[in-house]
Each structure stands twice: as C-alpha cells, then as structure tokens.
C-alpha cells in the first residue's frame, strides 16, 4: 500500500507541474525593500573595513573597494568621503550634520587549506599511462557588514557573510594566491550588497487560471487571445465580463492578475475582496491574501522613495495634525520652545511655516513676536508656561500658538507639539508618541 501511495503522490506532483508549465504566465516587475532597515538614510559614508588580524588588511581593503562600488551603483545614496568622518571624529565633533549613517565592515577570519591529489590516466593516442598531481588551494573568508546611525550610534544589522573560493592547477606555483582567492570570495559574497542596503526590483510571474466549465471555453479563449496579443486592458475587461455573467472564479482571478499587469494592484485587491465575499472561494481568498502581501511590499518601498529629510517629514505630518484643530481664519504663532536641539527645531518650524502658508494659513512673522517680546522685556528660552504664551499671543494679535520642542534623544528623539487657543487659554492638541513624530 505504501508503494502505491508513493506512486500516486509522485503522479500528483507531476500533474501539477505539467499544469503549471502549460499555463500562460505574465511577467511583472516588483520592488522589494532591502535586508537592512536603511529607511530615512540618504547620506552615507563607506568606512574602511576593519581587519581583526593584521594579515587580513589587503582583504579588508578589497572589501572596502567592492562595497563602495556596489553601493554607489544603487544610485540610492549620496556618498560622503569617509575621510571627512574620520577627521570629524578625531576632532571629537558630531557627524550628524555630515551623514545619516556610516557603512562598516570587518574581516573576521580568513582560513586556507591546501591539498594535492596524485592520479594517472592512459594517453588515448599512445596507450601510455601518465601520472599527474593536482594542487588545490581553498580559502574561506568570514566578514560582517552593518550601518551605524550618525545621530545616536545605533547599529543597523549586522549581516554575517561567509564564502569560499578554490583553485586547482597541475603546477604548484600556478595555484592562485590566498589574497586572490580571498578577493574572489569577497566579491561573490558582496554581489547582492545592493539588495542588502537599497530597494531593488525582481521579476515575478503570475499564472493565468483555466476554467473547468467547458461551456465557458469560447469566452475564456477569446480573453486569452487578447492576453497573447499583449492587449491586457481588453483581456481584463473580457475576464470581468465572464465573472459578472457566470461567476467564474478563474476568470476573476485572471482579471485581478491583469489589474496587476497594468499597475493597478490596489484595484486588483478591491476587486478580489468583492469576489471572495460573493463566492467564498478558497482560491479567491488565496489570491486576495497574495495581493494584500504585495500591497504591503509596495507600501514599504514607497517609504524608501520619500527622499524628504526627517525634519521635512515630521513637519508635514505635524501640520496635517494641527490643521484638524485650527479654527477658520486663524492667525497662528509658531514658537520654538525647545531647551535643546534649537537648530533642528528651527528647521522643523521653517518647514511647518512653509507648508502652512501654502495652505492659506496666516502665520505671524517672527519679527513681530520678537518686537512684542522686546517691548515686554520678556525672554523666551524654552519651557515657557501656557499663561505666558497666552499673554504674548494676545499682545501679538495671534489667535492660536504652536509650541514646538523636542523630547528624548538619539533613536527616541521626537518632535513635541502643543497647540493653544489663546482666547480660551485651552490646549487644542498635544502630539503623541507614535513613529510619525520621530526625528
């Protein structure tokens, strides 16, 4: 019985493979996020690889050169001269204004093994036995790569890589050197470094479904003719018509694939949700789940495509939140209320002011506030009380005040925003602790 069941299993697998190989496929381009979380990192310095052993220095130098070439080829980062970072560190200066992160690596091990093999063969022309010796050298290389955030020194990674390379020659002196083989192993291990640090594109294939209902064969063949002719919009409409007329789930799945092929993955997901709700089909649910995973991937990549600085991103988010509570026709006063990171807060405020002015919100000029402060002989240097904000705001003619500061430090640094209604002396909004407020 076991033999029969095994045979049946093999036949079933072969049948599935045969069906898949015969199915019409559509090739799509899909983007994926990198292995390392480099979101928000734009300026990067590729630091010289370290060597845990002095004999590894040449390999470390080669790894640095290869990594630089691979990362530069992504066209995703602005590369900063590593010597600039080294000089700043020697002066004990912060590097946050120079880079967002440094790329680092370390060669941790290089092992070498040599062997020889003695053999013989018969010369086909003379019949004479010929003896020979093969000399083989194999080199194993282990290293790791990681990024270090400039703002707080936190590590992204590491990724540990391990590879080997070998060479066999009849002449012992002709065998590749340890240095050469180590370089080959490093090159091979770094061949996909671009996928470790930056978004990348892959090819995926979607296989069109066939309909078991023979009565629908003419309609399905008509839709397939459009697919093979490259007219995906017409094919999609044909499959949609089949679904609407006959509730054919295979036709619906094919329509969703063609939505994807025309760059409308969200519409594909919405449509398949409707199909699954109407049919309860497990195949429709499987397709729906796949589409939702793909949308999640796309959302991740879209975040990487946002090249705005953290200050710009948080400023735009803050303005969107503030606008929800502002009364119409408001005159707004935006005040730096930070006790630290004054320069960064001013940058955020500049971005907030620009966005608000573009939205038609009246923002009082700083010179007007400074004039009122001077007349009242009042100094604002952070941690100003709500009552003081109300007093100064009334004198300046503001209806609301936005107090901006920063809490935390490093990886937990967040923008803190409080909106006060000056006439009522009440708080209209207080920022939260979500990731959208992170700097």
C-alpha positions in Angstrom: 0.0 0.0 0.0 2.8 2.4 0.8 4.4 1.9 -2.6 1.1 2.6 -4.3 0.5 5.8 -2.2 4.0 7.0 -3.0 3.4 6.4 -6.7 0.2 8.3 -6.5 1.9 11.2 -4.8 4.6 11.4 -7.5 2.0 11.3 -10.2 0.0 14.1 -8.5 3.1 16.3 -8.3 4.0 15.6 -11.9 0.4 16.5 -12.9 0.6 19.9 -11.0 4.0 20.6 -12.6 2.6 19.8 -16.0 -0.4 22.1 -15.5 1.8 24.9 -14.3 4.2 24.5 -17.2 1.4 24.7 -19.7 -0.3 27.7 -18.0 0.1 31.1 -19.6 2.3 33.3 -17.4 2.6 37.1 -17.2 5.9 38.6 -16.1 5.7 41.5 -13.8 8.3 43.8 -12.2 8.1 44.1 -8.4 10.1 46.2 -6.0 11.3 44.9 -2.6 12.7 46.5 0.5 16.4 45.9 1.5 17.6 43.4 4.1 18.8 46.2 6.3 16.5 48.9 7.5 18.0 51.9 5.8 14.8 53.8 5.7 15.4 57.6 6.1 19.1 57.2 5.3 20.3 59.3 2.4 23.8 60.4 3.1 26.2 57.6 3.8 30.0 57.2 4.3 31.5 53.9 3.4 34.2 53.4 6.1 37.3 51.3 5.5 36.7 47.7 6.5 38.4 46.7 9.7 40.7 43.6 9.9 40.7 41.5 13.1 44.2 40.3 12.1 47.0 42.3 10.5 47.3 39.7 7.7 43.8 40.5 6.6 44.5 44.1 5.7 44.6 43.5 1.9 41.3 41.6 2.0 39.8 44.5 4.1 41.0 47.0 1.5 39.5 44.9 -1.3 36.2 44.6 0.5 36.0 48.3 1.0 36.5 48.9 -2.7 34.0 46.3 -3.7 31.4 47.6 -1.2 31.9 51.2 -2.4 31.3 50.1 -6.0 28.2 48.1 -5.2 26.6 50.8 -3.0 27.4 53.5 -5.5 25.8 51.5 -8.3 22.4 51.6 -6.4 22.1 55.4 -7.1 20.1 55.5 -3.9 22.6 57.3 -1.6 24.7 60.4 -1.5 28.2 59.1 -0.7 30.3 61.2 1.7 34.1 61.0 1.7 35.0 58.7 4.7 38.0 60.8 5.5 35.6 63.7 6.3 34.1 61.4 9.0 37.4 60.3 10.3 38.6 63.9 10.6 35.4 65.0 12.4 35.7 62.1 14.9 39.4 62.9 15.5 38.2 66.4 16.4 35.5 64.8 18.7 32.8 66.5 16.7 29.3 65.2 15.9 29.0 63.7 12.5 25.2 64.1 12.3 25.4 67.1 10.1 27.7 65.3 7.7 26.0 61.9 7.2 22.9 60.0 8.2 24.9 56.8 8.7 28.2 55.1 8.1 28.6 51.7 6.4 31.0 49.5 8.2 32.5 46.1 7.7 35.0 43.8 9.4 37.0 40.8 8.1 36.8 38.3 11.0 38.5 35.2 9.5 40.5 34.0 6.5 41.3 30.3 6.5 43.4 28.4 4.0 43.7 24.8 3.2 46.0 23.2 0.5 45.9 19.6 -0.7 47.3 17.5 -3.6 45.9 14.6 -5.5 48.0 12.1 -7.3 46.4 10.4 -10.3 47.0 8.8 -13.6 45.3 8.3 -17.0 46.0 6.5 -20.2 47.0 8.6 -23.2 44.4 7.7 -25.8 46.9 8.1 -28.6 49.8 6.1 -27.2 48.2 4.0 -24.6 50.9 5.0 -22.2 49.9 5.6 -18.5 50.6 9.2 -17.5 50.9 10.2 -13.9 50.0 13.7 -12.7 49.5 15.7 -9.5 46.8 18.3 -8.9 47.4 21.0 -6.4 44.4 22.7 -4.8 44.2 25.7 -2.5 40.9 26.6 -0.8 40.3 29.9 1.1 37.4 30.6 3.4 36.5 34.2 4.3 34.2 35.4 7.0 33.1 39.0 7.5 30.2 41.1 8.6 28.7 44.4 7.4 26.4 46.9 9.2 25.4 50.5 9.3 25.7 52.9 12.2 23.3 55.8 12.6 25.1 59.1 13.0 22.6 60.6 15.4 22.9 58.0 18.2 25.4 55.4 17.1 22.8 52.6 17.0 23.6 49.7 14.7 21.6 48.5 11.7 22.5 44.9 11.3 24.9 43.2 11.2 24.8 40.7 8.3 27.4 38.0 8.6 28.7 36.7 5.3 30.9 33.6 4.7 32.2 32.2 1.5 35.0 30.2 -0.1 37.0 30.1 -3.3 39.4 27.5 -4.6 41.8 26.9 -7.4 43.4 23.7 -8.8 46.5 23.6 -11.0 49.0 21.0 -12.1 51.8 23.4 -11.4 52.1 24.2 -7.7 53.4 27.7 -8.4 50.5 28.4 -10.7 47.9 28.0 -8.0 46.1 31.3 -7.1 47.4 33.1 -4.0 45.5 33.3 -0.8 45.0 37.0 -1.4 43.5 36.4 -4.9 41.1 33.7 -3.6 40.0 35.8 -0.7 39.2 38.6 -3.0 37.1 36.2 -5.2 35.2 35.0 -2.2 34.5 38.6 -1.0 33.3 39.6 -4.5 30.9 36.7 -4.6 29.5 37.4 -1.1 29.1 41.1 -1.9 27.4 40.5 -5.3 24.0 41.3 -3.8 25.0 44.0 -1.4 22.7 46.4 -3.3 19.8 44.3 -2.1 21.0 44.5 1.5 21.0 48.3 1.6 18.6 49.7 -1.0 15.2 48.8 -2.6 15.5 46.6 -5.6 13.5 45.2 -8.4 12.7 41.5 -9.1 10.8 39.6 -11.7 7.7 37.7 -10.7 5.3 35.5 -12.7 1.6 35.2 -12.5 0.0 32.1 -14.0 -3.5 32.5 -15.5 -6.2 30.1 -14.4 -8.1 27.8 -16.7 -11.9 27.3 -16.4 -13.2 23.7 -15.9 -16.6 24.6 -17.2 -16.4 23.7 -20.9 -19.4 25.8 -21.7 -17.2 28.9 -21.0 -14.4 27.7 -23.2 -15.1 30.1 -26.1 -15.3 33.2 -23.8 -12.1 32.1 -22.0 -10.3 31.5 -25.3 -11.4 35.0 -26.5 -9.9 36.6 -23.4 -6.7 34.6 -23.7 -6.3 35.8 -27.3 -6.2 39.3 -26.0 -3.5 38.3 -23.4 -1.3 36.7 -26.0 -1.7 39.7 -28.2 -0.5 41.9 -25.4 -3.8 43.8 -25.1 -4.1 43.5 -21.3 -6.9 46.0 -20.9 -9.1 44.3 -23.4 -8.3 40.9 -21.8 -9.1 42.2 -18.3 -12.5 43.5 -19.5 -13.2 40.1 -21.1 -12.4 38.3 -17.9 -14.5 40.8 -15.9 -17.5 40.1 -18.2 -17.1 36.4 -17.7 -17.1 36.8 -13.9 -20.1 39.1 -13.9 -22.1 36.9 -16.3 -21.2 33.4 -15.0 -19.5 33.9 -11.6 -16.3 32.2 -12.9 -13.7 32.5 -10.1 -10.8 31.6 -12.5 -11.9 34.4 -14.8 -12.0 36.8 -11.8 -8.5 35.7 -10.7 -7.2 36.3 -14.2 -8.8 39.8 -14.2 -7.0 40.6 -11.0 -3.7 39.5 -12.5 -4.3 41.8 -15.4 -5.1 44.6 -13.0 -1.6 44.0 -11.5 -0.1 43.8 -15.0 -1.4 47.3 -15.7 -0.1 48.7 -12.4 -3.4 48.7 -10.6 -2.7 46.4 -7.7 -5.0 48.3 -5.3 -7.9 47.8 -7.8 -7.0 44.1 -8.0 -7.2 43.8 -4.2 -10.5 45.6 -4.0 -12.0 43.5 -6.8 -10.8 40.2 -5.3 -12.3 41.2 -2.0 -15.6 41.5 -3.8 -15.1 38.2 -5.5 -14.3 36.4 -2.2 -17.2 38.0 -0.5 -19.6 36.8 -3.2 -18.1 33.4 -3.8 -16.4 32.3 -0.6 -13.9 30.5 -2.9 -10.6 29.4 -1.3 -8.8 30.2 -4.5 -10.2 33.8 -4.3 -9.0 34.0 -0.7 -5.5 32.8 -1.6 -5.3 35.4 -4.4 -6.7 38.1 -2.1 -4.0 37.3 0.5 -1.3 37.4 -2.1 -2.4 40.8 -3.3 -2.5 42.2 0.2 1.0 41.0 0.8 2.1 42.7 -2.4 0.5 45.9 -1.4 2.3 45.8 1.9 5.6 45.3 0.0 4.7 48.3 -2.2 3.9 50.5 0.8 7.3 49.6 2.2 9.1 50.6 -0.9 7.2 53.8 -1.2 8.5 54.9 2.1 12.1 54.5 0.8 11.2 56.6 -2.3 10.3 59.5 0.0 13.6 61.5 -0.1 12.5 64.2 2.3 14.6 64.7 5.4 13.3 63.6 8.8 12.7 67.3 9.6 10.6 67.8 6.4 8.6 64.6 7.0 7.7 65.4 10.6 6.9 69.0 9.7 4.4 67.9 7.1 2.8 65.4 9.5 2.6 68.0 12.3 0.9 70.5 10.0 -1.7 67.9 9.0 -2.4 67.2 12.6 -2.5 70.8 13.6 -4.9 71.8 10.8 -7.5 69.4 12.2 -8.0 71.6 15.3 -7.4 75.1 14.0 -10.4 77.4 13.7 -11.0 79.1 10.3 -9.3 82.3 9.6 -6.8 81.8 12.4 -3.7 83.9 13.0 -1.0 81.5 14.1 2.1 82.0 16.1 4.7 79.2 15.9 7.3 79.3 18.7 10.5 77.3 19.3 10.0 76.2 22.9 13.0 73.8 23.0 15.7 73.7 25.6 18.0 71.7 23.3 18.4 71.0 19.6 17.4 74.6 18.9 18.8 74.4 15.3 16.9 71.3 14.5 13.6 72.7 15.9 14.1 75.9 13.9 14.5 73.8 10.7 11.2 72.0 11.5 9.5 75.3 12.2 10.7 76.7 8.9 9.2 73.7 7.1 6.0 73.9 9.0 5.7 77.6 8.2 6.2 77.0 4.5 3.5 74.3 4.4 1.0 76.4 6.4 1.5 79.4 4.2 1.0 77.2 1.2 -2.3 76.0 2.8 -3.6 79.6 3.2 -2.9 79.8 7.0 -1.8 83.1 8.3 1.4 82.8 10.3 2.8 85.7 12.3 6.3 86.8 11.4 9.0 86.1 14.0 10.0 89.8 13.8 6.5 90.8 15.1 6.8 88.4 18.0 10.4 89.5 18.7 9.2 93.1 18.8 6.5 92.3 21.4 8.9 90.3 23.5 11.4 93.2 23.4 8.7 95.7 24.4 7.6 93.5 27.3 11.2 92.8 28.2 10.4 89.1 28.0 12.9 86.3 27.2 11.8 83.0 25.7 14.3 80.3 26.1 12.3 77.1 26.3 9.7 75.7 28.8 7.6 78.8 28.5 4.3 78.4 30.5 0.9 78.3 28.9 -0.1 81.6 30.6 3.0 83.4 29.2 2.1 82.1 25.7 -1.4 83.5 26.1 -0.2 86.9 27.3 2.3 87.3 24.5 -0.1 85.9 21.9 -2.8 88.4 22.9 -0.3 91.3 22.5 0.9 90.0 19.1 -2.7 89.5 17.8 -2.4 85.7 17.5 -5.5 83.5 18.0 -3.5 80.3 18.4 0.1 79.4 19.3 2.0 76.3 18.3 4.8 75.5 20.8 7.4 73.2 19.3 10.2 71.3 21.1 12.0 68.0 21.2 11.8 65.2 23.7 14.2 62.3 24.1 17.5 61.8 22.3 19.1 59.7 19.6 16.8 56.9 18.3 13.9 58.0 20.6 14.1 61.7 19.6 10.6 63.0 18.9 9.0 66.3 17.9 6.7 67.7 20.6 3.9 70.0 19.5 1.3 71.7 21.6 -1.5 74.0 20.2 -3.1 76.5 22.5 -6.2 78.6 21.9 -5.2 82.0 23.1 -8.6 83.4 23.7 -9.7 80.4 25.8 -6.3 79.5 27.2 -7.0 75.9 26.4 -5.0 73.2 24.8 -6.4 72.2 21.3 -3.8 69.5 20.5 -0.9 67.6 22.1 1.4 65.5 19.9 1.7 61.8 20.7 4.5 59.2 20.8 3.9 57.5 17.5 6.6 56.9 14.9 5.3 59.7 12.8 6.7 62.2 15.3 10.2 60.7 15.3 13.2 62.7 14.3 
